[in-house]
Amino acid sequence: MNKLHIFMVMFLISLVMSIQSPIFTPYAAKLGASSVLIGIMLSIASFTNLTGNLIAGPLSDRFGKKVFIIISLFLSGILFIFHALVSSTMNLFVLRALNGFSLAFLVPSGLALLSGYAKNSHQQGKNMAINGILGTSASIIAPLIGGKLGATIGYANTYLIIGGSLILTAIYATSFIKETQHTVVVKGNQSNRLSFLNILQMPQLQVVFVTGFALMYIHGVIIYEVPYLTVEKGLSTATTGQLFSFMGIGTFLSLSLLFINRFNPIKRIMFGLFGMNMVVFIILQGLLSLPVSLFLVGFFFGIIMPAIATALTDSVSNNGYGRAFGVMSAIYSLGMITSSFITGVIRDFISPYFIAFTIGMLALTLIGYSRFQTKTSSPFQAPIEY
């Protein structure tokens, strides 16, 4: 029953946070932000998120995950309400930075808490897949809701709804979430205390971090480019919300294939990253319609994300989950920072999709080389133990 509540909270977080995806860019543009400034705003949020991730990991390991989930939800709810009251791009910039830091405590703490409910790698993969299905279901519904709300009641009022919903979610979490006590079976010997340096130096996790960076870079390009269609082509936010929903449907489909969790996580990572790179190339060349392309992006995104989480938890002990997920979240943020900034600067001169494809293929090459180098010693070569 306790696991049901953390699933519910993670679902509500995904739902509420995804509502803003189709409205932030046009909202910022309405306030007078240029494409470069919008890219900087997205980057600063990711930068402060990265900083918070690195702080959140050790603190959640020491003081527990629940308290940081609740505090983060309350603070983010208040900050989103202030989004509705801004009158200049500078105000929006500051709020994005503060909100990025506040939200940094949510993902690593939530995933670390959820990971504690698994007793082995197979359960770990299943929990992450179910969480992914719920989050993806939210990402299908939320952009439609956000786009419709933005077109109907305006951007400011939509942010009021987002903020209020996060505060209600915080109240729910306060009442029902419990700390976990289970221990995950870990392969190999792990020290009781893992520093950030220890985590970064682990070869099997370096593969995961490279993948996470490339994945978020590609994701960042899409998050930037698709909403910008509302600015360049005069589309409604409802239309961009529908486009994001196609991506969510693709992710939902791949996450629903639970048998995939029985396969080696590194092989799943390589397969998913290769597929995503091919789809980015298709978007670059305009070979398929954008809805179909986004559906395929979502499909391969759903292949990669649970595999990353499983590979991570297979490599560290339970008392290091907070730090490990903190580093992973920081890598995600770094990918978004780089992507948002570069896309905002170069989009008038070169296609951001070309840069995303190049980075994705470079990451895949590095992963393949690393796997070849450690073929005889990698813990991922053995079948996953159930």
N, C-alpha and C positions, 0 to 999 in steps of 0.2 A: 504493500500500500504506500509506503514511503517513496518508493521509486516512481509511483504514479504521480505524486505531487511534483517531483523535480521535473518529470516529463512535461507536466502541465505548465509549470513556470517557464521552462525553456521554450515551449510552444508559444506562450503568450508574449515572451520577449521577442521571438522571431516575428510574430504577427505584427506587433505594435511597431517594431523598428523598421520593418519592411514597408510600412505604410508611407514612410517619407521618401522612399527611393525614387518615385516619379516626380516629386514636387520640389525637391531641394534646388536643383539646377534652375528651373524656371523661376522659382522664388528669388534666388540670388540674382538672376538676370533682371528680374523686375525691380529689384532694389538698386540696380545700376552696375552690377559686377560684370567685368569682362570675362572672356573665356579663360584667360590666364589667371585672373583672380579667383575664379571658381575652382580651377585646378589647385591653386595654392590653398584655398579653404579646405578642399578635400584632403590635401596633403597634410595640413596642420592638424586636422582631426586625427589622422592616422599616426602622425608623429607623437602627439600627446597620448594617443592610445598605446603606442609602443612603449613609451616611458612608463605608463601605468601598468602595462602587462608585466614588466620586469619587477616592479614593486609588488604587484598583486601576488605573484607566485609564491615567494618566500613567506609573505604574511599569511596567506591562506593555509599554507602548510603548518604554520605555527599556531594560529589563532582559530582556525576552522574556516570552512567555506561559506556557511550560511550567512554570517554577519556581513561579509563583503558583498554578497548577492543583494541583500536587503538594502544596505546603505547605498550601493550603486544605483539600484532601482529608484529609490526616493530622490537622490540627487539628479539623476537623469530626467526624471519626470518633471522636476522643478525647472531644470534648464530648458527642456522642450517647451514648457509653458512660456518661458521668456523669449523663445524663438518667435512666438506670435506677437511680441511687443516691440520688436526691433524696428528702427527707423532708418538705419544706414547699414552699408556693407561692413563697416568696421565693427558695429555691434554684433552682426551675424558672425563675423570672423572670430571674435572673442568667445562667443557662445559655442561655436563649433570646436574651438580648442579645449574649452572647459569640459564640454560634453564628451569629447574623445577620451579625455583622462578618466572621467567618471565611468564610462562604459568599459574601460579596460579591465575592471575588476569582475565583470559579469562572466565573460566567456571562459577564462581559465578556471575560475572558481566553480562555475556551473558544470563544466566538463570534468573537473577533478572530483566533484561531488558525485556525479553520475558514474564515474569510473569505479568508485568504491563499492558499487553494487554488483560488480562482476567478480566471479570466483575463478575464471579462467579466460583464456584468449578468445575462445568461441563466444562466450557470453559477452565479452567486451565488444567484439565486433557486432553482435546482435543489438546490444544496447545503443551503440553509436549509430547503427543503421536505423533503428526505430526513432532515435532522436533526430536523425537526418530526415526521415520521412515526415515527422511532425513539423520540423522546421521548414521543410520544402512545401508541405501543404500550406503553411502560413505564407510562404513566399509566393505561392500561386494566387492566394486570395488577397493578400495585403496590397500588392500594387494596383489591383483592380479597385479595391476600396480607396486607397490613397489617391489614385487618379480621378476617381469619381468625386471624392470629397473635395479635392483641389478645384475641380471644375465647377462644383455645385456651391460650396460654402466658402471657398477661397482658401489660400495657403495658410493664412494666419489662424483661422479657426480650426483648420486641420491639425496644426501644431498644438493647439489647446487640447484637442481630443487625444493626441498622442501622449502628451504629458500627463493628462489625467488618467489615462489607461495604465501607464507605467506605475503611477502611485498606487492604483488599485491592485496591480500585480504585486507590488511590494508588500501590501497589507496581507494578501493571500499567502505570500512566501513566509512572512513572519509567523503566520498561524499554523502552517502545515509542513514546511520543510524541516527535515531532521538530518543531522550529521550521520554519515555512513560509518560502519564499523568493519565491513568485510575487507579481506585482504586478497589482492590479485596474485595469482601464481606467476612468478617471474622467472624467465630463463636466465641461467647464469648467476653469478654472484654479484650483488650490488651492495655498495656501502650504504650505511644508514643515512648518511647525509650527502646529498649531491649538490655541488655548487653549480652556478651557471657555466663556469669554465669546464667542469666535468661533463656537463650535458652537451656543450658545444663541441667537445673533443671526441664524443662517441661516434665512430664511423657510421654505424647503422642509422644514427639520428641525423647525421650530416646529409644523407640521402633524402630524408624526410624534410629537412629544412630547405634544401634546394628546391624540392618539389613545391613546398608551401609558398616560397617566394614567387616562383614562376606562375603558379596557379593564381595567386592574388594579383600579380601584375596583369595577367590576361583578364581577370575578373574586373579589375579597376578600369581597364580600357572600356569594357562593355558598360560598366556602371556610369562612366563619364559620357560615352558617345551616344548611347540610346536616349537618355533624357534630353540630350542636346538637340535631338531632332525636333523637340517642341519649340526650340528657339530658332533653328535654321529653317525649318520647313513649315512652321506655323501649325504643327499638330497639337492636339489637345493632350493634357496629361492623362486622360483616360486611355488614349491610344498607346502611349508609352507604357502605361500600367499593364495593358494587354500584352505588349511585347515581352515585358519581364515575366509575365505569367507563363508564356511559352517555355521560357527557360526553367521555370519552376516545375512545369509538367514533366519536362525531360528528366530533371533530377529525381522527381518522385518516382518515375518509372524505374530508373536504375537502382534506387534505394529499395524498391519493393522486391527486387531479385535477391532475397536474403541468402540464397545458396551461394552467392558470390563471396560471402564472408568466410567460406571454407577454404578459399584459395589464398596463397601466399600474398601478404599485403604489399610487398615490394613489386611483385608482378602486376598486381592490380594498379599500383601507382604508375608503373611504366606504360601499361596499356591505356589507362585513362589519360595520361599526359600526352601520349602520341595522338590519341583520338582528338583531344582538344586542340592540339597544334594543327591538325588537318582541317578542323572546322574553322579556325581562325584564318587559315589560308583560303578556304572557301569564301569566307566573308570578304577578305581582301580582294579576291577576284570577282566577287559578285556572282558566283556560280549557282547559288540557291537563294531563295527568298529569305529575308531577315527572320521571319517567324520560324521557319524550318531550321535555319542556322542556330538561332538561340535555343531551340528545342534540343539540338544536338550538343551545344555547349553545356546545357544543364544536365544532359544525360551523362556526359563524361565527368562533369563536376561531381555528380553523385557517386561515381565509381571511385574517385580519388579521395574524397573527404573522410569516409569511414576507414579507408585503408591507412591514411595518415594517422588517425587517432589510434588504430589498433597497433600499428608499428611503433608508435610512441609508447603506449602502455606496456607493450611486450618488452621494452628495453629498460624501464626504470621501475623501481619498487614503489609501493603504495604511498609511502611518506615523501616521495619525490614528485608526485603527480602535479602539485601546484606549481613547482618550479618548471617542470617540463612543459606543461600547458602554457605557462607564462611565457617561456621562450618561444614556443610555437606561435602563440598569439602575437608576440612581438615581430616574428618573421612575417606573419600575415600582414601586420601593419606596415612593415618596411616595404613589402611588395606594393601595397596600396599607396604609400607615400610616393614611391618612385614612379609608379604608374600615373597617378593623378597629376603630378608636377610635369613629368615629361610630356604627357598627352596634351595638357593645356598649353605648353610652349611650342610643340612641334606640329600640331594638327593642321596649321595653315600651310605647312611646307611639305610634310610627308605623312602618309597614313599611319596613325597609331597602331593599326592592326598589323602592319609590317614589322614594327618594333616588337610587338607582343609575340608574333610568330617567331622572330629571331631569338628572343629570350627563352621562349618555350622549347625550341629545338636545342639551344645551347644547354639548357637544364637537362633535357633528356639525354644528350650526349654525355654529360658529366655523370649522370646516374648510371648509364650503361657502362662507362669506364670504371666507375667505383665498384660496381657489381662484379665486373670481370676481375678486378684487382683483388677483391676479397672473396672470391668464389669458394675457396676451400675453408674459409673461417667464418663466414657470415652466419649469424644465428637465424637468418631468415631462410636459409637453404633447407632447413628441416621442416617437415610438415607441421602445421599448427597443431598444438596439443589441445585436446578438448577435455 
